[in-house]
């Protein structure tokens, strides 16, 4: 019991707070629980198709193909593929980490996975369209260009700073998941 409590202490604290609130202010707590339930269901409905697609990607895409496309020797083409695939994603950020795990499992270069994650979080095409309509095309294209430079710098500097032992540890831990 202690081990379970130590591992899930935050969940336990939230449950205790909810019970206390249910006793002291039941009407407010019921609305909070309804809101939480709706968000949890929304989360599940969003995450389920994403995990199905990740599973299909894991089964359908051969490791050799992924190594050719985004592996260590993929060069500029692999970086461009990672950047463009990150730009066209329209999933929440929490769904990108399992995709990154599959990319690593299939032999993608670490910098390409970082490029994919950074592009997915900051250079999305739907975001660009919103920015053009809100801020104008000049602002959007300046931010877009700077963002590409910064994302590329982050990805390649991070990979250069990682030792081979660090990279092997990343791949080993990814396989454990």
Secondary structure, DSSP 8 states (H G I E B T S, - for coil): -HHHHHHTHHHHHHHHHHHHHHHH-HHHHHHHHHHHHHHHHHHHHHHHHHHHHHHHHHHHS-HHHHHHHHSTT-HHHHHHHHHHHHHH--S-GGGHHHHHHHHHHTT--HHHHHHHHHHHHH--HHHHHHHHHHH-HHHHHHHHHHHHHHHHHHHHHHHHHS-HHHHHHHHHHHHH-
